[in-house]
Amino acid sequence: MARAVEVLLKRADVDASGCAHLIEELAKQEHIELQRAHGHIEPRGRFKGHSPHPLLEKRPRSILYVDESGQSHPKTKAPHFFAVGAVAVPEEEVDNYCVAANEIKLEFFQRTDITFHEPAMRQHIGPYYFSGDLQRQAEFDRAIERLISQTDFTVFGVGIRKRAFQRDFVETGIDPYLPTDAYAVAIIMLLERYLNFLAFSPSKRLGRVSLESQGPKEDAYHQLEYARTFLDGSQWVPDAAFRNWLEPGLRFTVKQGSSPAELADMFARTLFEWIRRACRGNPERWRALSKKVYCRGDGMMGKFGVKVFPDADIRDRIEAHRAQYCGSRKRVN
């Protein structure tokens, strides 16, 4: 709340210097309440970078490929869920993935210009029907499982339960810091977890975020929200941390041929199916992809790569999934 007040004053172009003491007291009280609920809370300054100008360090890149499933607009007739899935791939591993994916495409389709896409893969429709040959379908599924298992990547994802988000947060205004747009909320929560991964990985990389292009206007909107995060930070991560660990602009691509974006597409759809089932069961490839989810320590407070929001009524299922794939072990690369 303290950070929310500070940012709201800044956005309103109000001098916050006279409120400094009040903001400091709010921050202390907020920390006490959070510690009661979640135990030890790491300080906002935990994401320290190396220099004020990260590009000068010429750090190797980690590329975060992001895709989505569902519609983010609250009034759409589509299901009341929206998911953003992402995979972080070391830049030197991108070509290795493309080679492996192309081998599968040559084996099953005799061409490499096809792009893996859900849910057609899971439902075995279109090019994945294989003339109804069940054995060939099963062989293809096993090939994809091997591709997931053998590729070096880390999974992140955010699922928004739009009806609960609209009712409990947007309409009540209970959290003035949260954006009212489901897409913006999902991206901020995703970036928080990706930044946690970057800051605590032994290999100190600079993050590059790549989104599927949705058109010039939509891309500009996403670029604007990303820039706001760079300037204002989030409730849990200071603005300087985003600037230290991420490139200052988004990259946009289109689905064409082989790319790790195909893995992001698979997880976005799998996460969407999971939250649509109220976080019960195991959709296709859920277990295989969950083994790749980022986890640090106990996985609490942004240290686990998957976030479902809001989750008050299903938190036990969320925690069970986190405990199964995280627990006390570290998952940093």
Secondary structure as the mmCIF struct_conf table of DSSP 4:
data_model
#
loop_
_struct_conf.conf_type_id
_struct_conf.id
_struct_conf.beg_label_comp_id
_struct_conf.beg_label_asym_id
_struct_conf.beg_label_seq_id
_struct_conf.end_label_comp_id
_struct_conf.end_label_asym_id
_struct_conf.end_label_seq_id
HELX_RH_AL_P HELX_RH_AL_P1 ALA A 2 ARG A 11
TURN_TY1_P TURN_TY1_P1 ALA A 12 ASP A 13
HELX_RH_3T_P HELX_RH_3T_P1 SER A 17 CYS A 19
HELX_RH_AL_P HELX_RH_AL_P2 ALA A 20 HIS A 38
BEND BEND1 GLY A 39 HIS A 40
HELX_RH_3T_P HELX_RH_3T_P2 ARG A 44 ARG A 46
BEND BEND2 PHE A 47 PHE A 47
BEND BEND3 HIS A 50 HIS A 50
BEND BEND4 PRO A 52 PRO A 52
HELX_RH_3T_P HELX_RH_3T_P3 PRO A 54 GLU A 57
TURN_TY1_P TURN_TY1_P2 LYS A 58 LYS A 58
HELX_LH_PP_P HELX_LH_PP_P1 ARG A 59 PRO A 60
STRN STRN1 ARG A 61 GLY A 70
TURN_TY1_P TURN_TY1_P3 PRO A 74 LYS A 75
BEND BEND5 LYS A 77 ALA A 78
BEND BEND6 HIS A 80 HIS A 80
STRN STRN2 PHE A 81 PRO A 90
HELX_RH_3T_P HELX_RH_3T_P4 GLU A 91 GLU A 93
HELX_RH_AL_P HELX_RH_AL_P3 VAL A 94 PHE A 109
BEND BEND7 GLN A 110 GLN A 110
BEND BEND8 THR A 112 THR A 112
TURN_TY1_P TURN_TY1_P4 GLU A 118 PRO A 119
HELX_RH_AL_P HELX_RH_AL_P4 ALA A 120 GLN A 123
TURN_TY1_P TURN_TY1_P5 HIS A 124 HIS A 124
HELX_RH_3T_P HELX_RH_3T_P5 GLY A 126 TYR A 128
BEND BEND9 TYR A 129 TYR A 129
HELX_RH_3T_P HELX_RH_3T_P6 PHE A 130 GLY A 132
HELX_RH_AL_P HELX_RH_AL_P5 LEU A 134 GLN A 150
BEND BEND10 THR A 151 THR A 151
STRN STRN3 THR A 154 ARG A 161
HELX_RH_AL_P HELX_RH_AL_P6 LYS A 162 PHE A 165
HELX_RH_PI_P HELX_RH_PI_P1 GLN A 166 VAL A 170
TURN_TY1_P TURN_TY1_P6 GLU A 171 THR A 172
TURN_TY1_P TURN_TY1_P7 PRO A 176 TYR A 177
BEND BEND11 LEU A 178 LEU A 178
BEND BEND12 THR A 180 ASP A 181
HELX_RH_AL_P HELX_RH_AL_P7 ALA A 182 PHE A 200
BEND BEND13 SER A 201 SER A 203
STRN STRN4 LEU A 206 GLU A 212
HELX_RH_AL_P HELX_RH_AL_P8 PRO A 216 ASP A 232
BEND BEND14 GLN A 235 VAL A 237
HELX_RH_AL_P HELX_RH_AL_P9 ASP A 239 TRP A 245
STRN STRN5 LEU A 246 LEU A 246
BEND BEND15 PRO A 248 GLY A 249
STRN STRN6 ARG A 251 THR A 253
BEND BEND16 GLY A 257 SER A 258
TURN_TY1_P TURN_TY1_P8 PRO A 260 PRO A 260
HELX_RH_AL_P HELX_RH_AL_P10 ALA A 261 ARG A 276
TURN_TY1_P TURN_TY1_P9 ARG A 277 ALA A 278
BEND BEND17 CYS A 279 CYS A 279
BEND BEND18 GLY A 281 GLY A 281
TURN_TY1_P TURN_TY1_P10 GLU A 284 ARG A 285
HELX_RH_AL_P HELX_RH_AL_P11 TRP A 286 SER A 290
TURN_TY1_P TURN_TY1_P11 LYS A 291 LYS A 292
STRN STRN7 VAL A 293 VAL A 293
STRN STRN8 CYS A 295 CYS A 295
TURN_TY1_P TURN_TY1_P12 GLY A 297 ASP A 298
TURN_TY1_P TURN_TY1_P13 MET A 301 GLY A 302
STRN STRN9 PHE A 304 PHE A 304
BEND BEND19 GLY A 305 GLY A 305
STRN STRN10 VAL A 306 PHE A 309
BEND BEND20 PRO A 310 PRO A 310
TURN_TY1_P TURN_TY1_P14 ALA A 312 ILE A 314
HELX_RH_AL_P HELX_RH_AL_P12 ARG A 315 TYR A 325
TURN_TY1_P TURN_TY1_P15 CYS A 326 SER A 328
STRN STRN11 ARG A 331 ARG A 331
#
